Amino acid sequence: MSYKALLKDAARGSARGALQLVFKTVTSTNSSYQPGGDPVSLAGDFKEVKVALVEASGGYVARATSYSGAAFKVQLFYVPDPTTISGSNSVLTEVVSGTNISGTVYNIVAIGYV
């Protein structure tokens, strides 16, 4: 599912084109998590993504990083269990390499150039 809104007059004086706001649901394409993030491409919606906010299913905390054109990576973190962690319970830990994330769904709000 995807919703798009062209930001009127946002491109005045810009050689990049108009800015667009997109709300999109994406299912993770990778079954095995790699350190640094799961690659996501919004090439059908953007030429260049400027910022993305990501919510992930499965109890993960998500962060968009490593922007490159219409692609970026979604870095996933575990929320620490305060009943089993020693020390500070405010530190997020990145998902371990090789973790199966095939059922993870991303709800994305992104702004970029079209």
C-alpha positions as CSV (number, residue, x, y, z in Angstrom):
1,M,0.0,0.0,0.0
2,S,1.3,3.4,-0.8
3,Y,0.0,7.0,-0.5
4,K,1.8,9.9,-2.3
5,A,1.5,13.7,-2.0
6,L,3.4,16.1,-4.2
7,L,4.6,19.1,-2.2
8,K,3.4,22.0,-4.4
9,D,6.0,24.7,-5.3
10,A,8.7,22.9,-3.3
11,A,10.9,22.6,-6.4
12,R,11.2,26.3,-7.2
13,G,14.9,27.1,-7.9
14,S,15.8,23.4,-7.5
15,A,17.4,21.4,-10.3
16,R,16.4,18.2,-8.6
17,G,12.7,18.3,-9.2
18,A,9.7,18.4,-7.0
19,L,9.6,17.1,-3.4
20,Q,7.2,14.2,-2.7
21,L,5.9,12.8,0.5
22,V,5.2,9.0,0.5
23,F,3.5,6.7,3.1
24,K,4.3,3.2,2.2
25,T,4.2,-0.3,3.6
26,V,7.1,-2.6,2.6
27,T,7.8,-6.2,3.5
28,S,11.4,-7.0,4.1
29,T,12.9,-8.7,1.0
30,N,15.8,-10.3,2.9
31,S,15.4,-13.4,5.0
32,S,18.8,-12.9,6.7
33,Y,19.7,-9.6,8.5
34,Q,23.0,-8.1,7.7
35,P,24.8,-5.7,10.0
36,G,24.3,-2.1,9.0
37,G,20.7,-2.7,7.8
38,D,18.2,-4.3,5.5
39,P,18.3,-2.6,2.0
40,V,15.1,-0.9,0.9
41,S,14.5,0.8,-2.5
42,L,11.8,3.3,-3.2
43,A,12.9,3.7,-6.9
44,G,9.3,3.7,-8.1
45,D,8.5,6.6,-5.9
46,F,11.7,8.7,-5.8
47,K,14.8,9.6,-7.6
48,E,16.4,10.6,-4.3
49,V,15.2,9.9,-0.8
50,K,16.1,12.8,1.6
51,V,14.7,11.4,4.8
52,A,12.7,8.3,5.9
53,L,11.0,7.4,9.1
54,V,10.5,3.7,9.6
55,E,8.4,1.7,12.0
56,A,9.1,-2.1,12.0
57,S,6.9,-5.0,13.1
58,G,8.2,-7.8,15.3
59,G,9.1,-5.6,18.3
60,Y,12.1,-4.0,16.6
61,V,13.1,-0.4,16.7
62,A,14.0,0.8,13.2
63,R,16.3,3.5,11.8
64,A,16.8,4.6,8.2
65,T,20.5,5.0,7.4
66,S,23.0,4.9,4.5
67,Y,20.9,6.9,1.9
68,S,21.9,6.5,-1.7
69,G,19.6,7.8,-4.4
70,A,16.2,6.1,-4.0
71,A,17.6,3.5,-1.6
72,F,18.5,3.3,2.0
73,K,19.0,0.7,4.7
74,V,16.8,-0.1,7.6
75,Q,18.8,-0.8,10.7
76,L,17.0,-2.9,13.2
77,F,17.5,-3.0,17.0
78,Y,16.3,-5.1,19.8
79,V,14.5,-3.5,22.7
80,P,16.2,-4.7,25.9
81,D,14.2,-6.8,28.3
82,P,14.5,-4.9,31.6
83,T,13.9,-8.1,33.6
84,T,17.0,-9.9,32.2
85,I,19.5,-7.2,31.4
86,S,22.1,-6.1,33.8
87,G,23.3,-2.5,33.9
88,S,21.6,0.2,31.8
89,N,18.4,-0.9,30.1
90,S,18.4,2.1,27.8
91,V,20.9,0.8,25.3
92,L,19.5,-0.7,22.0
93,T,21.4,-3.6,20.5
94,E,21.5,-4.1,16.7
95,V,19.9,-7.3,15.5
96,V,22.4,-10.2,15.2
97,S,23.8,-11.0,11.7
98,G,21.9,-13.8,10.1
99,T,18.6,-13.3,12.1
100,N,15.6,-14.3,10.0
101,I,13.6,-11.1,9.4
102,S,11.5,-12.3,6.4
103,G,8.2,-11.6,8.1
104,T,9.2,-8.1,9.1
105,V,7.0,-5.3,7.7
106,Y,8.1,-1.7,7.5
107,N,5.8,1.3,7.6
108,I,7.7,4.1,6.0
109,V,7.1,7.9,5.7
110,A,9.6,9.3,3.3
111,I,10.4,12.7,1.7
112,G,12.4,12.9,-1.5
113,Y,12.9,14.3,-5.0
114,V,10.9,12.9,-7.9
